[in-house]
Amino acid sequence: MPTSLREVTRSGWGPAVRPPALDDRQGHDHALHLAPGGTWSLGDLTVTRFGYGAMQLAGPWVMGPPADREGALAVLRAAVDLGITHVDTSGAYGPHVTNQLIREALHPYPDTLHVVTKVGATRDAQGGWPPARRPEDVRRQVQQDLDTLGLDVLDLVHLRLGDADGPQPGSLAEPFEALADLQRQGLVRHLGVSNATADQVAEARSIAPVVAVQNMYNLASRRDDDLVDLLAADGIAFVPFFPLGGFTPLQSATLSAVAARLHATPMSVALAWLLQRSPNVLLIPGTSSVDHLRQNVAGAGLTLTAADVAELDRIGRPLP
């Protein structure tokens, strides 16, 4: 498995079709090799750089069950069939809906599949995301994730910070120390932070090893450019949420022009740009459609030239 930036596999994309002669293990390895962007190591776990975010499988505004439960289960199974080994979820999605769907669709989990969760927020009756970061909140949410996912150990748990407006300054010591204690107890394998400032990332790393940071980042939102590069130098994953703009999809004349030139969709170009931005960037785009999932995976395998990248880089600039 890759242990440094120099050892990261950067393979192209091809059809993830499992040849009939291959057994399950060989079939998985075949799909894994073809996944766009290759793989990355989260501590001792190897994951595909192209993953899947389950948030959109819940109902409207990430509340309640999906309108099409069988369709949601089909998306999760298709993700695994395509070789994806990194599935992102949270007990706050639904709440608990996406965890339940993941368990129904994929349990018992393949050894190569890693389900990543987040704690630090809950849901209220109005669909808000009030923080829940007291040590007892953290312990309760981890136990709920273990129960709803049917796991004895969570592979990676992010502490979600800030609010809907983005990262907010302040110490994370108390909740992150609670997570580190759960790691010492053997209930959590690896730790990360989400929606965090650079100072909070540094503070977390002073408490316990951090293998991933999950922040909003895409072509048009480049606040964390310096953080991406800093983490890359230290072998830490950066996982953009809202890689396609989230609830406000990316729109740019430049993006559309590059996509037209490449005979691709703007969203495919945006995903490919992220994979080429830095080898430590892991993608978790979400969708509730199998067809859209396949389009995302195939599209992310585009190869952008240096001229393409330079043109796209003009869309977003780091905020002051």
Buried (B, 14 or more C-beta within 10 A) or exposed (E): EBEEBEEBBEBEBBEBEBEEEEEEEEBBEBBBBBBBBBBBBBBEBBBBBBBBBBBBBBBEEBBEBBEEEEEBBBBBEBBBBBBBBBBBBBBBBBBBBBBBBBBEBBEEBEEBBBBBBBBBBBBEEEEEBEBBBEBEBBBBBBEBBBEBBBBEEBBBBBBBBBBEEBBEEEEBEEBBBBBBBBBEEEBBBBBBBBBBBBEBBEBBBEBBEBBBBBBBBBBBBBBBBEBBEBBBEEBBBBBBBBBBBBEEEBEBEBBBBBBEEBEBBBBBBBBBBBBBBBBBBBBBBBBBBBEBBBBBBBBBBBEBEEEBBEBBBEBBEEEE
